[in-house]
Amino acid sequence: MRPRTLAALAVALVAVLAITAPFFRSYTRSAALIVRMAGLQGPVQDALEWEREAVAAYDTSVPSRHGSLRARLYVPDHVRRAIVLVAGVNALGIDEPRLYGLAQELANVGYAVLTPELPDLQRYDITVRTTDMIEDAAVWLSAQPRLARNHRVGLVGVSFAGGLSIVAAGRPALRDRAAFVFSFGGHSDFPRVLRFLCSGMEPTPPDPGGGAAPTGEQYRRPHDYGVVIVLLGLADRVVPPEQAGPLRAAILTYLRASHYDLIDKRKAAVAFAEARQMAAALREPARSFMQQVNDRAVDRLGPALLPHIAGDGQEPALSPERSPAPVCPVYLLHGSEDNVVPAVESLWLTRHLEGRAPVRTLLSHVITHAELDSRRGWAEIWRLVDFFASLLRE
């Protein structure tokens, strides 16, 4: 073969590699992210260790229309994109270990990650001003030239923060600044999820033929964590005023125990025992409500709460289905058997967004509510890797 021909082939090979490298790199980054999120050990993790940026994390504050927000910023050596990452309802806020871990892993694959602390979500309250704060945090991050390429940022929301992040991304201030929005176990219509948590009734999936609204329902036993959060918000409606405070204190102890149950079984046992002691000290009817909480009796607790939620959560800023759609790509990831926010919420949200925004949806058996279950097969893991590779190319 002539030298000129060899040179031409070499140039062509370099050109192909230059063009396709970002595509293939998205898969190695995605695989590294999934492997580390799942806590997988062994040769696979070792082989992907090169996909780990050095990361500096430090606390900062972010201005918002509702006051300054405590925040944490994770900055890799080489920033590909900046994102705002928001967890769902959780008392620990930005110090929650799973949120901290997710932020660190996203930074390891090249994202500058801002985690703003949202006080209402820390109090287990889903509010309109939380959507405002997500919007304000994203606007602030987009104005940081060292982090935000072309003044555009991604938004990532977990659980109820997923739906709120989609609402925020559709607002005028972010329509030209949102590079993508990713909802992980999020909702489409907040009142519908409230009703599910109290009744167990979820809408059937959308009709492939194009039905515009839910046409039927099916039962799924709701998770006690979600039902208890509903009771927390309704305490002053279901018991006399003098009992509401002590009931809320007992509920918060139970919720703290539920959180510990995911990360420290010993602490969880102590807190669950404390919640039972607090229930015994309550007067009726607060005592009965708290006993149902401790017994995880959602089949009794939910129906008792159902009459009290009529009209709640109707504000458009709480539901993507009731708000202007974003124009950026939307990624929806949901656990197939999720019983906090049913997976069908992502299917109905997909239907709502079609024709309004590019949308990619994955229902996965690898996901529980907003966590990764590594015990599933490699075929499911690959679908997840492919989903995240597409997201990482945005």
C-alpha positions as CSV (number, residue, x, y, z in Angstrom):
1,M,0.0,0.0,0.0
2,R,1.4,3.4,-1.0
3,P,2.4,5.9,1.8
4,R,-0.2,8.4,0.6
5,T,-2.9,5.7,0.9
6,L,-1.7,4.8,4.4
7,A,-1.6,8.5,5.4
8,A,-5.2,9.0,4.1
9,L,-6.4,5.9,6.0
10,A,-4.7,7.2,9.2
11,V,-6.3,10.6,8.8
12,A,-9.7,9.0,8.2
13,L,-9.3,6.8,11.3
14,V,-8.4,9.8,13.5
15,A,-11.4,11.7,12.1
16,V,-13.7,8.7,12.9
17,L,-12.3,8.4,16.4
18,A,-12.7,12.1,17.0
19,I,-16.3,12.1,15.8
20,T,-17.3,8.9,17.7
21,A,-15.3,9.3,20.8
22,P,-17.8,11.5,22.6
23,F,-20.5,8.9,21.9
24,F,-18.5,6.0,23.2
25,R,-17.3,8.0,26.1
26,S,-20.9,8.7,27.2
27,Y,-21.3,4.9,27.7
28,T,-18.1,4.5,29.7
29,R,-19.1,7.5,31.9
30,S,-22.6,6.1,32.3
31,A,-21.3,2.6,33.1
32,A,-19.0,4.0,35.7
33,L,-21.8,6.1,37.2
34,I,-24.2,3.1,37.4
35,V,-21.6,0.7,38.8
36,R,-20.6,3.1,41.6
37,M,-24.2,4.0,42.4
38,A,-25.1,0.3,42.7
39,G,-22.0,-0.4,44.8
40,L,-20.8,-3.1,42.5
41,Q,-17.3,-4.4,43.3
42,G,-14.7,-6.3,41.4
43,P,-13.2,-6.2,37.9
44,V,-16.0,-4.1,36.3
45,Q,-15.5,-1.3,38.8
46,D,-11.7,-1.6,38.5
47,A,-11.9,-1.4,34.7
48,L,-13.9,1.9,34.9
49,E,-11.9,3.5,37.6
50,W,-10.2,5.8,35.0
51,E,-13.6,7.5,34.6
52,R,-13.2,9.3,37.9
53,E,-12.5,13.0,38.1
54,A,-10.9,14.6,41.1
55,V,-13.6,16.6,42.8
56,A,-13.6,19.5,45.2
57,A,-16.7,20.0,47.4
58,Y,-17.4,23.1,49.4
59,D,-20.4,24.8,51.1
60,T,-21.8,28.0,49.6
61,S,-25.0,30.0,49.6
62,V,-27.4,30.8,46.7
63,P,-29.7,33.8,46.5
64,S,-33.4,33.2,46.1
65,R,-36.6,35.3,46.2
66,H,-37.4,33.6,49.5
67,G,-34.0,34.2,51.2
68,S,-30.5,32.8,50.9
69,L,-30.2,29.1,50.5
70,R,-27.5,27.0,52.1
71,A,-25.9,24.9,49.3
72,R,-23.1,22.6,48.4
73,L,-21.1,22.7,45.2
74,Y,-19.1,19.7,43.8
75,V,-16.6,20.8,41.1
76,P,-14.6,18.3,39.1
77,D,-11.2,19.1,37.6
78,H,-12.8,19.2,34.1
79,V,-16.3,20.5,34.0
80,R,-18.5,19.2,31.2
81,R,-21.8,20.6,32.3
82,A,-23.3,22.2,35.5
83,I,-26.4,20.8,37.1
84,V,-28.7,21.5,40.0
85,L,-29.5,18.4,42.0
86,V,-32.5,18.4,44.3
87,A,-33.6,15.6,46.7
88,G,-37.1,14.8,47.7
89,V,-38.7,15.2,51.1
90,N,-36.0,14.5,53.7
91,A,-35.1,16.1,57.0
92,L,-31.3,15.9,56.4
93,G,-31.4,18.1,53.3
94,I,-28.0,18.4,51.5
95,D,-26.3,16.3,54.3
96,E,-28.4,13.2,53.4
97,P,-25.8,10.4,52.6
98,R,-27.5,9.2,49.5
99,L,-27.8,12.7,48.0
100,Y,-24.2,13.4,48.9
101,G,-23.2,10.1,47.2
102,L,-25.2,10.8,44.0
103,A,-23.8,14.3,43.8
104,Q,-20.2,13.0,44.3
105,E,-20.7,10.3,41.6
106,L,-22.1,12.8,39.1
107,A,-19.2,15.1,39.7
108,N,-16.8,12.1,39.2
109,V,-18.0,11.9,35.6
110,G,-17.5,15.6,34.9
111,Y,-20.6,17.5,36.2
112,A,-20.3,20.5,38.4
113,V,-23.2,19.7,40.9
114,L,-25.1,22.3,43.0
115,T,-27.2,20.9,45.8
116,P,-29.4,23.7,47.3
117,E,-31.0,23.1,50.6
118,L,-34.8,23.6,50.4
119,P,-36.3,24.1,53.8
120,D,-39.9,23.1,53.0
121,L,-38.8,19.7,51.7
122,Q,-36.8,19.3,54.9
123,R,-40.0,19.8,56.8
124,Y,-41.8,17.2,54.6
125,D,-43.8,19.9,52.9
126,I,-44.2,20.2,49.1
127,T,-44.8,23.9,48.4
128,V,-45.0,26.4,45.5
129,R,-42.0,28.3,46.9
130,T,-39.9,25.2,46.6
131,T,-40.4,25.3,42.8
132,D,-39.4,29.0,43.0
133,M,-36.2,28.1,44.9
134,I,-35.3,25.4,42.3
135,E,-35.7,28.0,39.5
136,D,-33.7,30.6,41.4
137,A,-30.8,28.1,42.1
138,A,-30.7,27.1,38.4
139,V,-30.7,30.8,37.3
140,W,-27.8,31.5,39.7
141,L,-25.8,28.5,38.5
142,S,-26.3,29.5,34.9
143,A,-24.6,32.8,35.6
144,Q,-21.4,31.2,36.8
145,P,-19.2,31.3,33.7
146,R,-16.6,28.9,35.1
147,L,-19.2,26.2,35.5
148,A,-22.1,26.8,33.1
149,R,-21.2,26.3,29.5
150,N,-23.1,28.8,27.3
151,H,-25.0,29.8,30.5
152,R,-27.0,26.5,30.3
153,V,-27.5,24.1,33.1
154,G,-29.2,20.7,33.7
155,L,-31.8,20.1,36.4
156,V,-32.0,16.8,38.3
157,G,-34.8,16.1,40.8
158,V,-35.4,13.0,42.9
159,S,-38.9,11.9,43.9
160,F,-41.3,14.8,44.3
161,A,-38.4,17.2,43.5
162,G,-38.4,15.6,40.0
163,G,-41.8,17.0,39.1
164,L,-41.0,20.4,40.7
165,S,-37.8,20.6,38.6
166,I,-39.8,20.0,35.4
167,V,-42.1,22.8,36.4
168,A,-39.2,25.1,37.1
169,A,-37.5,24.2,33.8
170,G,-40.6,25.4,31.9
171,R,-40.6,28.8,33.4
172,P,-39.6,31.8,31.3
173,A,-36.4,32.5,33.3
174,L,-35.1,29.0,32.4
175,R,-36.5,28.3,29.0
176,D,-33.2,29.3,27.3
177,R,-31.0,28.2,30.2
178,A,-32.1,24.7,30.8
179,A,-30.0,22.2,28.9
180,F,-32.1,19.2,30.1
181,V,-34.3,18.2,33.1
182,F,-34.2,14.7,34.6
183,S,-36.9,13.5,36.9
184,F,-36.0,10.4,39.0
185,G,-39.1,8.8,40.4
186,G,-41.1,12.1,40.1
187,H,-44.7,12.9,39.7
188,S,-46.9,14.4,37.0
189,D,-50.0,15.4,38.9
190,F,-49.6,16.1,42.6
191,P,-53.2,15.8,43.7
192,R,-53.4,12.4,41.9
193,V,-50.4,11.2,43.9
194,L,-52.0,12.4,47.1
195,R,-55.1,10.5,46.3
196,F,-53.1,7.4,45.5
197,L,-51.3,7.5,48.8
198,C,-54.6,7.6,50.7
199,S,-56.5,5.1,48.6
200,G,-54.0,3.0,46.7
201,M,-55.8,3.7,43.5
202,E,-53.6,4.7,40.5
203,P,-54.6,5.5,37.0
204,T,-54.1,2.8,34.3
205,P,-51.4,3.5,31.8
206,P,-52.2,5.8,28.8
207,D,-54.0,4.3,25.9
208,P,-51.6,3.7,23.1
209,G,-54.3,4.9,20.8
210,G,-54.0,8.4,22.3
211,G,-56.5,8.8,25.2
212,A,-56.1,12.2,26.6
213,A,-57.0,11.4,30.3
214,P,-56.8,8.5,32.7
215,T,-59.8,6.2,31.9
216,G,-59.5,3.6,34.6
217,E,-57.8,2.7,37.9
218,Q,-56.0,-0.2,39.5
219,Y,-54.9,-0.9,43.1
220,R,-51.3,-0.8,44.4
221,R,-50.6,-0.8,48.1
222,P,-49.0,2.5,48.9
223,H,-45.8,2.8,50.9
224,D,-46.3,3.8,54.5
225,Y,-43.7,6.5,54.3
226,G,-45.8,8.5,51.8
227,V,-49.0,8.1,53.7
228,V,-47.4,9.2,57.0
229,I,-46.1,12.4,55.3
230,V,-49.7,13.1,54.2
231,L,-50.8,12.6,57.9
232,L,-48.1,15.0,59.0
233,G,-49.5,17.7,56.8
234,L,-53.1,17.0,57.9
235,A,-52.5,16.6,61.6
236,D,-54.4,19.8,62.6
237,R,-57.4,18.7,60.5
238,V,-57.8,15.2,61.9
239,V,-57.2,15.8,65.7
240,P,-58.2,18.5,68.1
241,P,-55.8,21.6,68.1
242,E,-54.1,20.7,71.4
243,Q,-53.2,17.2,70.0
244,A,-51.8,18.3,66.7
245,G,-48.3,19.3,68.0
246,P,-47.6,16.1,70.0
247,L,-48.9,14.0,67.1
248,R,-46.6,15.8,64.7
249,A,-43.6,15.2,67.0
250,A,-44.4,11.5,67.1
251,I,-44.7,11.4,63.3
252,L,-41.4,13.1,62.8
253,T,-39.7,10.6,65.1
254,Y,-41.2,7.8,63.0
255,L,-40.1,9.4,59.7
256,R,-36.6,9.9,61.2
257,A,-36.6,6.1,62.0
258,S,-37.7,5.3,58.5
259,H,-34.8,7.2,57.1
260,Y,-32.3,5.6,59.5
261,D,-33.7,2.2,58.4
262,L,-32.0,2.7,55.0
263,I,-28.6,3.6,56.4
264,D,-28.3,2.5,60.1
265,K,-30.5,-0.3,61.4
266,R,-29.4,0.2,65.1
267,K,-30.4,3.9,65.1
268,A,-33.6,2.9,63.3
269,A,-34.6,0.4,66.0
270,V,-34.1,3.0,68.7
271,A,-36.1,5.7,66.9
272,F,-39.0,3.3,66.1
273,A,-39.1,2.3,69.8
274,E,-39.3,6.0,70.7
275,A,-42.1,6.5,68.3
276,R,-44.1,3.7,69.9
277,Q,-43.5,5.2,73.4
278,M,-44.7,8.6,72.1
279,A,-47.9,7.0,70.7
280,A,-48.7,5.5,74.0
281,A,-48.5,8.9,75.7
282,L,-51.0,10.5,73.2
283,R,-54.7,11.1,73.9
284,E,-57.4,9.9,71.5
285,P,-57.8,10.2,68.6
286,A,-54.1,11.1,68.1
287,R,-53.1,7.9,69.8
288,S,-55.1,5.7,67.3
289,F,-53.6,7.6,64.3
290,M,-50.1,7.1,65.7
291,Q,-50.7,3.5,66.4
292,Q,-51.7,3.0,62.7
293,V,-48.5,4.8,61.7
294,N,-46.4,2.5,63.9
295,D,-48.2,-0.6,62.6
296,R,-47.8,0.6,59.0
297,A,-51.6,0.1,58.6
298,V,-51.9,2.1,55.4
299,D,-55.2,0.3,54.6
300,R,-56.8,1.9,57.6
301,L,-54.8,5.2,57.8
302,G,-55.1,6.2,54.2
303,P,-59.0,6.0,53.9
304,A,-59.2,8.0,57.1
305,L,-57.2,10.8,55.5
306,L,-58.8,10.7,52.1
307,P,-61.8,13.0,52.9
308,H,-59.4,15.7,54.1
309,I,-57.3,16.1,51.0
310,A,-60.0,17.3,48.7
311,G,-58.8,20.4,46.9
312,D,-55.2,20.1,48.2
313,G,-52.2,20.5,45.9
314,Q,-54.1,22.1,43.0
315,E,-51.6,24.9,42.4
316,P,-50.1,24.6,38.9
317,A,-46.5,25.2,40.3
318,L,-46.8,21.8,42.0
319,S,-47.6,19.7,38.9
320,P,-45.9,19.4,35.5
321,E,-49.2,18.4,34.0
322,R,-50.7,21.7,35.1
323,S,-47.8,23.9,34.1
324,P,-46.1,25.1,30.8
325,A,-43.8,22.4,29.5
326,P,-40.1,23.0,29.2
327,V,-38.6,23.1,25.7
328,C,-35.4,21.3,26.6
329,P,-35.0,17.5,26.6
330,V,-36.8,15.8,29.5
331,Y,-35.6,12.4,30.9
332,L,-38.0,10.4,33.1
333,L,-36.7,7.4,35.1
334,H,-39.0,5.5,37.3
335,G,-39.0,2.2,39.3
336,S,-41.6,-0.1,37.8
337,E,-43.0,-1.1,41.2
338,D,-42.7,2.3,42.9
339,N,-45.4,2.6,45.6
340,V,-44.5,6.1,46.8
341,V,-45.0,7.9,43.4
342,P,-46.4,5.3,41.0
343,A,-44.5,4.7,37.8
344,V,-47.6,5.4,35.8
345,E,-47.0,9.1,36.7
346,S,-44.0,9.1,34.4
347,L,-46.1,7.5,31.6
348,W,-48.8,10.1,31.9
349,L,-46.2,12.8,32.0
350,T,-44.7,11.4,28.8
351,R,-48.1,11.7,27.2
352,H,-48.4,15.3,28.4
353,L,-45.0,16.3,27.1
354,E,-45.1,14.6,23.7
355,G,-45.2,17.3,21.0
356,R,-44.1,19.9,23.5
357,A,-40.6,18.7,24.5
358,P,-38.2,15.9,23.5
359,V,-38.8,13.2,26.1
360,R,-37.2,9.9,26.9
361,T,-38.8,7.6,29.5
362,L,-37.5,4.4,31.2
363,L,-39.4,2.3,33.7
364,S,-36.9,0.0,35.3
365,H,-37.0,-3.0,37.6
366,V,-33.5,-2.0,38.7
367,I,-35.0,1.0,40.5
368,T,-37.1,0.9,43.7
369,H,-38.4,4.4,44.5
370,A,-35.3,6.5,44.0
371,E,-32.6,3.9,44.6
372,L,-30.7,1.4,42.6
373,D,-31.2,-2.3,43.2
374,S,-28.0,-4.1,42.0
375,R,-29.5,-7.6,42.4
376,R,-31.2,-7.4,39.0
377,G,-29.9,-8.9,35.8
378,W,-27.4,-7.4,33.5
379,A,-30.0,-6.8,30.8
380,E,-31.8,-4.4,33.1
381,I,-28.5,-2.7,34.0
382,W,-27.7,-2.2,30.3
383,R,-31.0,-0.4,29.7
384,L,-30.1,1.9,32.5
385,V,-26.6,2.5,31.2
386,D,-28.0,3.3,27.8
387,F,-30.5,5.7,29.3
388,F,-27.8,7.6,31.3
389,A,-25.5,7.6,28.3
390,S,-28.1,9.5,26.3
391,L,-28.5,11.9,29.3
392,L,-24.8,12.4,29.6
393,R,-24.6,13.5,25.9
394,E,-26.8,16.5,26.5
